[in-house]
Amino acid sequence: FGSRTGTAPLVPLQVLWACPLSAGRRRQSSRQRSRRAMAEQKTAERKAISEAELAKHNTEKDCWICVHGLVLELKDDFLSEHPGGPDVITCLAGKDATDD
């Protein structure tokens, strides 16, 4: 990822595994269904993470969140670059943040 003119460089997110927590929770648009279908195609090579496992990663140094069925590991460099500060993200660490 390169830097954009006049802005800080983009920080890549690491997608860890598919998360079954948010499946079927609400009605989805065709765009969301398309994204979910693409994610499910890749799910075969990822392992499922339980809600209990996700909950263990709830600190600034070990921050995982689940968004739209994907578990993301948010590294320290991402947290420090977040415009709202790391607390905005770490309050959701170890949880499904799809609706937040």
N, C-alpha and C positions, 0 to 999 in steps of 0.2 A: 504494500500500500504506500503510495507516495503522498506528498503533502499537497494541499490545495493552496492556491494563491491567497495569502492573507489569513490563513487559518492554521491551526495546529495539525500535525499529521494524524491520519486516521489510525486508530488502534484496533487490530483485528480481534475478534471474539473467537474463542475456541468452543465449538459445539462438541459436547461430550457424548451424549447418548439421547435416544428418544425417551420421552417421559410420558407415560400413559395417564398422567394426572388430569389433563385438560380435555381429553377426548370426549366428544359428545356433550359438552356442557351447555352449548348454546347454538343457535342457528348461525350458519356460516355463509358468507357471500361466495360467489363462484371463484373469486380470486383466492379467498382463504382455502376453499376446497382444493383448488389447483396446487397451492403451496403445500397443503397437508399431503396431497397425493405424491408430490415430488419428495417430501420428507419421508413418507412411508416406503417409497421405493428404496431409499437409502437405509431404512431402519434395519434391514436384514443384516447389515454389517455392524450395527450398533447394539449394545445390550440395553435392556430396559432397566430403569432406575426406579426403585420404590420410593414412596413418599418418605419413609423412614430414613433411607440412605440420603436423599436430598436434604432432609432436615439436619443432618450431621454437618453440613457444609454451610454454616451460618455466621461466619466471622469475616472481617475485612481481609484477613490473610488467607482464608479458604472460603471463597464466596462462589456458590453455585446458585443459579436461579433457573426456573423452568418458565419458558415463554412459548405458548402455542405448541406444546408437546415436545419441545427441545430443551434439554438441560445445557445451560451455558456456564462455563467456568470464567468468571470475570477476574482477571489478573489485576495486580496492584497498579500497573501502568494505566489500565482502562479506568479504574476507580479514581485515580488522581486526575485524569483528564476530563472526567464528567463535569459538565457545567454547574450542576447542582451540588457538587461535592460528593465524596464517597458515602456519606451518611444516607443520601437519597437512595442509593442502591443497596447498601448493606442492611437497611431496615427490611428489605425483601429477601435477603440471603436465606437460602434453605427453604424457600417457599415457591409456590406456583404464582408468578407475577403476571399472568396473562390478562387479568382484569384490572390490574393496577396501572 
